[in-house]
Structures are given as C-alpha cells and as structure tokens.
Amino acid sequence: MNNREYGTLGEEAAVAYLTRHGYKVLCQNFRVGRLGEIDIIGKDKETLCFIEVKTRSSNVFGTPAQALSRRKQATIIRLAQVYMKNNRCQDAPVRFDVIELMMDRTGKIKDIQLIKNAFQE
C-alpha cells in the first residue's frame, strides 16, 4: 500500500477512535487553498478540537507526534482561525490535539494514543 492509502487508513481509524470516545466529528480534511489541511475537526463536549493524525509503522525516526513540526503547528493554527471565522464559532473554547497511530504496513493497528493539548496557539 502506498503512503497516501496508509495515511487514509490511519485517519479512518482515528475517526472511529474519536467517535468511540465521545467526540462529534464535524469535518475531515479541511483544506484552504494552498495553505494546507487539518485532518479532523471535532467537538469534545463544548471544546472545538483541531486534530492532526500521525500514522507510523515504527518509532525508528521518533514518535509520530514528534513529526509534527512547528511550521505545521502554525499552519494548523491559521487554518483553525479560518474555520472558526467561516463557521462563526470564534468564541468557542479551542484545543489542538494529535492522534498517534502505530500501524503495520498491512493496515493492522498496533496502538492509538490521543494527545490532548498537544500544542498551543
């Protein structure tokens, strides 16, 4: 399976995980032109959550969350601001989460970790 298919499987697993844990998924793959993309936007009770999914097959190059650069964090924050403005929810409490997924190359999930408040605005 190629990397795109691998990442898509990871995102599908993340959505299922979030749903099982009480999140309401509002949007997947929110994109604004060339600025970038947020993998999942959801609500955890009243908190609006912008969630990056990082899928890896091993920790050889560090944990999945360690692959989330400062630049990517800044992009997610900018995209979150656009989403909130477009959806008139600027006053909602906000959180930036990361889901780390360890999955073998056949798509079998080994581990899922949700990191709440993974980074700040």
C-alpha positions in Angstrom: 0.0 0.0 0.0 1.3 3.5 -0.8 1.7 6.3 1.7 -1.5 8.0 0.8 -3.5 4.8 1.3 -1.7 4.2 4.6 -2.4 7.7 5.8 -6.1 7.4 4.8 -6.4 4.2 6.8 -4.9 5.9 9.8 -7.4 8.8 9.5 -10.3 6.4 9.3 -9.1 4.6 12.4 -8.7 8.0 14.2 -12.2 9.0 13.3 -13.6 5.7 14.7 -11.5 6.1 17.8 -12.7 9.7 18.4 -16.3 8.7 17.9 -16.0 5.8 20.4 -14.6 8.3 22.9 -17.5 10.7 22.6 -16.2 13.2 20.1 -18.5 14.6 17.4 -16.6 14.7 14.1 -17.5 17.9 12.3 -15.2 17.8 9.3 -12.4 15.7 7.8 -9.6 17.0 5.6 -10.5 20.7 5.9 -8.4 22.4 3.3 -7.9 26.1 2.4 -6.3 26.5 -1.0 -2.6 26.1 -0.8 -2.4 27.0 2.9 -2.8 23.4 4.0 -5.1 20.9 5.6 -6.4 19.9 9.0 -7.0 16.2 9.2 -10.0 16.2 11.6 -12.2 18.9 13.2 -14.4 17.7 16.0 -16.0 18.6 19.3 -15.2 17.1 22.7 -18.2 18.3 24.7 -18.1 22.1 24.1 -14.5 22.3 23.0 -13.7 22.7 19.4 -10.8 20.3 18.6 -8.4 20.6 15.6 -6.8 17.2 15.3 -3.7 16.1 13.4 -3.3 12.4 12.7 0.2 11.0 12.6 0.5 7.4 11.4 3.7 5.4 11.6 4.8 1.8 11.4 7.7 2.2 13.9 9.4 4.6 16.2 12.7 4.3 14.3 12.6 8.0 13.5 10.8 9.1 16.7 7.2 9.0 17.8 4.5 10.0 15.4 3.8 13.2 17.3 7.5 14.3 17.0 6.9 14.5 13.3 4.6 17.5 13.8 6.9 20.5 13.1 6.5 24.0 14.5 5.7 25.1 10.9 2.9 22.5 10.6 1.6 23.6 14.0 1.5 27.2 12.8 -0.4 26.1 9.6 -3.0 24.2 11.7 -3.5 27.3 13.9 -4.0 29.5 10.8 -6.4 27.0 9.3 -8.3 26.8 12.6 -8.8 30.5 12.6 -10.2 30.4 9.0 -12.6 27.5 10.0 -13.8 29.4 13.1 -14.4 32.6 11.2 -16.2 30.8 8.3 -18.4 28.9 10.8 -18.9 31.8 13.2 -17.5 30.0 16.2 -14.7 32.3 17.2 -15.8 32.3 20.9 -15.7 28.5 21.3 -13.1 27.0 23.5 -10.4 25.5 21.3 -7.9 22.7 21.7 -5.2 21.3 19.4 -4.8 17.5 19.6 -2.7 14.9 18.0 -3.6 11.2 17.4 -0.6 9.0 17.2 -1.3 5.8 15.3 1.1 2.8 15.2 0.0 0.6 12.3 1.8 -2.1 10.4 2.1 -1.8 6.6 -0.9 -4.1 6.1 -3.2 -1.8 8.0 -3.3 -3.6 11.3 -3.4 -1.1 14.2 -1.0 -1.7 16.9 -1.7 1.3 19.1 -3.6 4.6 19.2 -2.8 7.5 21.5 -4.7 10.7 21.8 -2.6 13.6 22.9 -4.9 16.4 24.1 -3.5 20.0 24.1 -0.5 18.8 22.0 0.4 22.4 21.2 -0.9 25.9 21.9 -2.0 28.8 19.9 
